[in-house]
Amino acid sequence: MKRLYRTSHDRKLAGICGGLGHYFNIDPTIVRIVLLLLIIPFNVGIFLAYIIGIFVIPDEMDVS
């Protein structure tokens, strides 16, 4: 069963993009680029979603 988690090995800030990349089986760099592109038109919403994800999505070490 696939689980969404924040990565500890592919982390730049909080591991959200790395975790999303592993969950959807795509390169986390692509997720980071899409996130940066979405911040331009939806700056407050994307930023808040990222902050909420830090607290809601469990860390990789907590899942194992």
GROMACS elastic network, one bead per residue, 0.5 to 0.9 nm:
[ bonds ]
;  ai    aj funct       b0    kb
    2    23     6  0.68438   500
    3    23     6  0.68934   500
    3    63     6  0.85046   500
    4    19     6  0.62947   500
    4    20     6  0.68771   500
    4    22     6  0.81641   500
    4    23     6  0.58132   500
    4    57     6  0.69534   500
    4    58     6  0.77663   500
    4    60     6  0.87617   500
    5    15     6  0.82025   500
    5    16     6  0.75462   500
    5    18     6  0.87655   500
    5    19     6  0.53190   500
    5    20     6  0.77200   500
    5    22     6  0.88328   500
    5    23     6  0.80478   500
    5    57     6  0.55961   500
    5    58     6  0.51971   500
    5    59     6  0.54829   500
    5    60     6  0.54263   500
    5    61     6  0.89637   500
    5    62     6  0.87877   500
    5    63     6  0.73397   500
    6    10     6  0.88312   500
    6    11     6  0.80747   500
    6    14     6  0.69680   500
    6    16     6  0.50355   500
    6    17     6  0.77948   500
    6    18     6  0.67740   500
    6    20     6  0.78517   500
    6    53     6  0.87835   500
    6    54     6  0.78898   500
    6    57     6  0.63705   500
    6    58     6  0.61208   500
    6    60     6  0.54958   500
    6    61     6  0.87850   500
    7    10     6  0.56535   500
    7    11     6  0.60444   500
    7    14     6  0.79377   500
    7    16     6  0.70121   500
    7    17     6  0.83555   500
    7    18     6  0.57143   500
    7    19     6  0.51319   500
    7    20     6  0.88956   500
    7    22     6  0.85507   500
    7    59     6  0.64541   500
    7    60     6  0.52515   500
    7    61     6  0.82577   500
    8    11     6  0.56465   500
    8    14     6  0.82359   500
    8    15     6  0.62872   500
    8    18     6  0.84928   500
    8    19     6  0.88274   500
    8    59     6  0.72864   500
    8    60     6  0.61714   500
    8    61     6  0.74518   500
    9    15     6  0.82066   500
    9    18     6  0.84431   500
    9    60     6  0.89000   500
   10    15     6  0.65216   500
   10    17     6  0.85603   500
   10    18     6  0.54159   500
   10    19     6  0.79882   500
   10    28     6  0.80157   500
   11    14     6  0.61039   500
   11    16     6  0.77137   500
   11    17     6  0.78352   500
   11    18     6  0.61554   500
   11    19     6  0.86231   500
   12    15     6  0.63388   500
   12    16     6  0.88504   500
   12    17     6  0.84754   500
   12    18     6  0.82533   500
   13    16     6  0.79045   500
   13    17     6  0.89054   500
   14    17     6  0.81528   500
   14    18     6  0.87703   500
   14    54     6  0.65614   500
   15    18     6  0.51849   500
   15    19     6  0.60291   500
   15    20     6  0.85991   500
   15    54     6  0.82531   500
   15    59     6  0.81041   500
   15    60     6  0.89723   500
   16    19     6  0.51728   500
   16    20     6  0.61840   500
   16    21     6  0.85799   500
   16    50     6  0.73569   500
   16    53     6  0.69663   500
   16    54     6  0.70023   500
   16    57     6  0.79521   500
   17    20     6  0.50343   500
   17    21     6  0.60159   500
   17    22     6  0.85875   500
   17    28     6  0.57880   500
   17    29     6  0.78487   500
   17    30     6  0.88252   500
   17    31     6  0.57439   500
   17    32     6  0.58766   500
   17    35     6  0.81924   500
   18    21     6  0.50880   500
   18    22     6  0.62699   500
   18    23     6  0.85857   500
   18    27     6  0.81120   500
   18    29     6  0.78941   500
   18    31     6  0.77511   500
   18    32     6  0.82429   500
   19    22     6  0.51704   500
   19    23     6  0.60446   500
   19    24     6  0.86337   500
   19    28     6  0.76725   500
   19    60     6  0.84448   500
   20    24     6  0.61036   500
   20    25     6  0.81692   500
   20    26     6  0.82657   500
   20    28     6  0.71003   500
   20    31     6  0.72374   500
   21    24     6  0.53851   500
   21    25     6  0.56826   500
   21    27     6  0.55007   500
   21    29     6  0.79332   500
   21    30     6  0.78682   500
   21    31     6  0.61941   500
   21    32     6  0.88920   500
   22    26     6  0.63533   500
   22    27     6  0.74319   500
   22    28     6  0.70769   500
   23    26     6  0.79020   500
   24    27     6  0.88249   500
   25    28     6  0.86919   500
   26    29     6  0.85331   500
   26    30     6  0.73300   500
   26    31     6  0.78166   500
   27    30     6  0.55352   500
   27    31     6  0.69588   500
   28    32     6  0.62639   500
   28    33     6  0.87056   500
   29    33     6  0.62357   500
   29    34     6  0.86517   500
   30    33     6  0.50729   500
   30    34     6  0.61606   500
   30    35     6  0.84876   500
   31    34     6  0.51425   500
   31    35     6  0.60549   500
   31    36     6  0.86130   500
   32    35     6  0.50220   500
   32    36     6  0.62099   500
   32    37     6  0.86453   500
   33    36     6  0.51120   500
   33    37     6  0.61973   500
   33    38     6  0.86307   500
   34    37     6  0.50124   500
   34    38     6  0.60913   500
   34    39     6  0.85831   500
   35    38     6  0.51097   500
   35    39     6  0.61776   500
   35    46     6  0.76459   500
   36    39     6  0.51623   500
   36    40     6  0.70392   500
   37    40     6  0.57793   500
   37    41     6  0.78783   500
   38    41     6  0.59475   500
   38    42     6  0.58851   500
   38    43     6  0.72169   500
   38    46     6  0.70228   500
   39    42     6  0.51166   500
   39    44     6  0.76205   500
   39    45     6  0.80636   500
   39    46     6  0.58609   500
   39    47     6  0.71327   500
   40    43     6  0.55405   500
   41    44     6  0.89411   500
   42    45     6  0.55261   500
   42    46     6  0.59250   500
   42    47     6  0.82675   500
   43    46     6  0.55906   500
   43    47     6  0.60160   500
   43    48     6  0.85586   500
   44    47     6  0.51665   500
   44    48     6  0.60382   500
   44    49     6  0.85321   500
   45    48     6  0.51885   500
   45    49     6  0.60855   500
   45    50     6  0.86112   500
   46    49     6  0.50026   500
   46    50     6  0.61561   500
   46    51     6  0.86568   500
   47    50     6  0.51714   500
   47    51     6  0.63147   500
   47    52     6  0.86737   500
   48    51     6  0.50549   500
   48    52     6  0.60425   500
   48    53     6  0.84034   500
   49    52     6  0.50968   500
   49    53     6  0.59865   500
   49    54     6  0.87021   500
   50    54     6  0.64239   500
   51    54     6  0.52315   500
   51    55     6  0.70109   500
   51    56     6  0.89441   500
   52    55     6  0.54094   500
   52    56     6  0.60917   500
   52    57     6  0.83309   500
   53    57     6  0.53565   500
   53    58     6  0.87297   500
   54    57     6  0.59997   500
   54    58     6  0.79051   500
   54    59     6  0.86658   500
   55    58     6  0.74920   500
   58    61     6  0.82560   500
   58    62     6  0.63473   500
   58    63     6  0.67730   500
   59    62     6  0.52888   500
   59    63     6  0.66065   500
   60    63     6  0.52713   500
   60    64     6  0.65311   500
   61    64     6  0.55802   500
